[in-house]
Amino acid sequence: MSDLNHALIDDLPDMKEEIHALRQSDNHFARLLDSYDDISHQVALMEANVTPTTQETESGLKQQRVRLKDELMRILNDSAA
Protein backbone atom coordinates (compact mmCIF):
# COMPACT_ATOMS: atom_id res chain seq x y z
CA MET A 1 0.00 0.00 0.00
CA SER A 2 1.20 3.51 -0.75
CA ASP A 3 2.16 6.04 1.87
CA LEU A 4 -0.89 8.30 1.94
CA ASN A 5 1.07 11.11 3.61
CA HIS A 6 3.78 11.38 0.96
CA ALA A 7 5.26 14.89 0.87
CA LEU A 8 8.32 16.57 -0.61
CA ILE A 9 10.07 16.65 2.76
CA ASP A 10 9.74 12.85 2.86
CA ASP A 11 11.80 12.71 -0.34
CA LEU A 12 14.24 15.41 0.79
CA PRO A 13 14.66 15.15 4.57
CA ASP A 14 18.06 16.91 4.40
CA MET A 15 16.34 19.98 2.93
CA LYS A 16 13.54 20.15 5.49
CA GLU A 17 14.70 23.50 6.91
CA GLU A 18 15.11 25.05 3.45
CA ILE A 19 11.68 23.81 2.37
CA HIS A 20 10.07 25.24 5.51
CA ALA A 21 11.87 28.59 5.12
CA LEU A 22 10.89 28.94 1.46
CA ARG A 23 7.31 27.95 2.21
CA GLN A 24 7.17 30.87 4.66
CA SER A 25 8.99 33.45 2.53
CA ASP A 26 8.08 32.62 -1.09
CA ASN A 27 4.38 32.56 -2.00
CA HIS A 28 5.08 30.99 -5.41
CA PHE A 29 7.07 28.17 -3.79
CA ALA A 30 4.33 27.67 -1.18
CA ARG A 31 1.63 27.37 -3.88
CA LEU A 32 3.74 24.89 -5.87
CA LEU A 33 4.44 22.87 -2.74
CA ASP A 34 0.75 22.78 -1.83
CA SER A 35 -0.06 21.56 -5.35
CA TYR A 36 2.70 18.94 -5.17
CA ASP A 37 1.46 17.66 -1.81
CA ASP A 38 -2.16 17.60 -3.02
CA ILE A 39 -1.30 15.69 -6.20
CA SER A 40 0.92 13.26 -4.26
CA HIS A 41 -1.97 12.54 -1.92
CA GLN A 42 -4.38 12.02 -4.85
CA VAL A 43 -1.93 9.62 -6.53
CA ALA A 44 -1.45 7.68 -3.30
CA LEU A 45 -5.21 7.27 -2.94
CA MET A 46 -5.43 6.06 -6.54
CA GLU A 47 -2.54 3.61 -6.09
CA ALA A 48 -4.20 2.24 -2.94
CA ASN A 49 -7.46 1.83 -4.88
CA VAL A 50 -9.21 4.14 -2.43
CA THR A 51 -10.10 6.51 -5.26
CA PRO A 52 -11.20 4.77 -8.47
CA THR A 53 -9.65 6.26 -11.60
CA THR A 54 -8.39 5.55 -15.07
CA GLN A 55 -4.77 4.80 -15.86
CA GLU A 56 -4.67 7.96 -17.99
CA THR A 57 -5.81 10.15 -15.11
CA GLU A 58 -3.28 8.62 -12.72
CA SER A 59 -0.51 8.91 -15.29
CA GLY A 60 -1.39 12.55 -15.97
CA LEU A 61 -1.25 13.39 -12.26
CA LYS A 62 2.11 11.65 -11.93
CA GLN A 63 3.46 13.72 -14.83
CA GLN A 64 2.19 16.92 -13.17
CA ARG A 65 3.87 15.86 -9.93
CA VAL A 66 7.20 15.34 -11.71
CA ARG A 67 6.98 18.80 -13.31
CA LEU A 68 6.13 20.38 -9.95
CA LYS A 69 8.99 18.56 -8.23
CA ASP A 70 11.41 19.71 -10.93
CA GLU A 71 10.31 23.33 -10.44
CA LEU A 72 10.47 23.04 -6.65
CA MET A 73 13.97 21.57 -6.89
CA ARG A 74 15.05 24.40 -9.19
CA ILE A 75 13.85 26.96 -6.65
CA LEU A 76 15.51 25.10 -3.78
CA ASN A 77 18.80 24.85 -5.67
CA ASP A 78 18.66 28.53 -6.68
CA SER A 79 18.03 29.58 -3.09
CA ALA A 80 21.01 27.54 -1.88
CA ALA A 81 23.36 29.15 -4.41
C-alpha positions in Angstrom: 0.0 0.0 0.0 1.2 3.5 -0.8 2.2 6.0 1.9 -0.9 8.3 1.9 1.1 11.1 3.6 3.8 11.4 1.0 5.3 14.9 0.9 8.3 16.6 -0.6 10.1 16.6 2.8 9.7 12.8 2.9 11.8 12.7 -0.3 14.2 15.4 0.8 14.7 15.2 4.6 18.1 16.9 4.4 16.3 20.0 2.9 13.5 20.1 5.5 14.7 23.5 6.9 15.1 25.0 3.4 11.7 23.8 2.4 10.1 25.2 5.5 11.9 28.6 5.1 10.9 28.9 1.5 7.3 27.9 2.2 7.2 30.9 4.7 9.0 33.4 2.5 8.1 32.6 -1.1 4.4 32.6 -2.0 5.1 31.0 -5.4 7.1 28.2 -3.8 4.3 27.7 -1.2 1.6 27.4 -3.9 3.7 24.9 -5.9 4.4 22.9 -2.7 0.7 22.8 -1.8 -0.1 21.6 -5.3 2.7 18.9 -5.2 1.5 17.7 -1.8 -2.2 17.6 -3.0 -1.3 15.7 -6.2 0.9 13.3 -4.3 -2.0 12.5 -1.9 -4.4 12.0 -4.8 -1.9 9.6 -6.5 -1.4 7.7 -3.3 -5.2 7.3 -2.9 -5.4 6.1 -6.5 -2.5 3.6 -6.1 -4.2 2.2 -2.9 -7.5 1.8 -4.9 -9.2 4.1 -2.4 -10.1 6.5 -5.3 -11.2 4.8 -8.5 -9.6 6.3 -11.6 -8.4 5.5 -15.1 -4.8 4.8 -15.9 -4.7 8.0 -18.0 -5.8 10.2 -15.1 -3.3 8.6 -12.7 -0.5 8.9 -15.3 -1.4 12.5 -16.0 -1.2 13.4 -12.3 2.1 11.6 -11.9 3.5 13.7 -14.8 2.2 16.9 -13.2 3.9 15.9 -9.9 7.2 15.3 -11.7 7.0 18.8 -13.3 6.1 20.4 -10.0 9.0 18.6 -8.2 11.4 19.7 -10.9 10.3 23.3 -10.4 10.5 23.0 -6.6 14.0 21.6 -6.9 15.1 24.4 -9.2 13.8 27.0 -6.7 15.5 25.1 -3.8 18.8 24.9 -5.7 18.7 28.5 -6.7 18.0 29.6 -3.1 21.0 27.5 -1.9 23.4 29.2 -4.4 
